[in-house]
Amino acid sequence: MKTIQFLSILILATATACTSETAEQDHSQDNEHDHDHGPGEVQGLSLADTSVYKLQLTAPSYRLAGDTLLLRGMVEAPPQSRISLALPYGGQVTSLKYYEGAFVKKGALLAEVRHNDYINLQEDFLRLSAEKEQSESAWNRQQDLKGKGSTSERAYEEARNAYKSVDARLQGVVARMKLAGISPDAVMRLGIQDEVRVYAPVSGYITAINANIGRYISANEAICEMVDNSHLHIELAVFPDQVSKLEVGQSVYFRTDGREDRMHGTVYLISQDVKAESRAVNVHVHPDEGITGLLPGMFVTATVYLSKDSIYGLPPAAVTERDGKMIGLAAEGERFELVSFSENDVAGSGVVVLPENEKRRFVTGNLQRAVSAYLRRC
């Protein structure tokens, strides 16, 4: 009898343990299922997902509308921002300090070059500097003697002319030294240097290196080329029959390859001639200050707003099409809410027209990804 009671207790304990283990497994699976939606999230998309999906939010504001003109062009650097670094006498390249594409600050050492002509310049400088001191002393003595009446006018004139001749030759050598990038003060302090150093005249990027160590470069041949990206502009091409629609000061929104965000600029200059090769007129656009990421040679698609009319709404990036419907995502409290738009809600310029009491922020960056996540979670 005791044996039967013991077996009954053992079976009951085993069954209880199995039930408890099964319940813990089910609870764990439920937690994993809930974790797919995020902590405390059941469906849809929350503001906590903004950083996860790298979303950009935009509030409604008054935006340009009316007629527009779609143009294409390129990011350009003005001629004064493109620099070719060369030396007047050429020479053998002994060192190169940077690679193509590197950013360098103004005054950075770029290359070193060796040539006998640079040594000869320094020799002439030191020799003429010594001759100038001697001729200046001789002239000063003649001035003293002349004041005392102890010298002739001819001797005085010869001393003065000798001094001025040496001084003129010295000034010419100093000018040639500076043209070659040689500091007269440094030569006076340190003596003759067997290499000439090439320094960056501005801060910018190295766009080309036309030499290598050991190569002999000719006089005025560019060792390397630089571009200063701090003053980039946009050059758009417009057909002659459309030029009359453009005015200086008109707003321009443009995109470059690989970027979804639209950047703003202003029509700054309209060319007054038709380019023979393209049969188009160039339109010079200045981007707003603070815009980064532009590089010379980038292709640009731009929309020029021909009028200054404005409407209250959102940029075109706030709308995407899904299953034939135009939709967007608005921030509502701590979550996002799906919003439908009709064709009448989108102006000809692409601006999404909203009532002026609409203050919610809408997703404008990575919208398609956000809508896919929102629908998937629902």
Secondary structure, DSSP 8 states (H G I E B T S, - for coil): -HHHHHHHHHHHHHHHHHHHHHHHHHHHHHHHHHHTT-TT--SS-BGGGTTTTT-EEE--EEEE-S-EEEEEEEEE--GGGEEEE--TT-EEEEEE---TT-EE-TT-EEEEEE-HHHHHHHHHHHHHHHHHHHHHHHHHHHHHHHHHT-S-HHHHHHHHHHHHHHHHHHHHHHHHHHHTT--HHHHHHH---SSEEEE-SSSEEEEEE---TT-EE-TT--SEEEE-GGG-EEEEEE-GGGGGG--TT-EEEEEETT--S-EEEEEEEE-SS--TTT--EEEEEEE-TT-----TT-EEEEEEE-S--EEEEE-GGG-EEETTEEEEEEEETTEEEEEEE-GGGB-TTS-EE--TT----EEEESHHHHHHHHHHH-
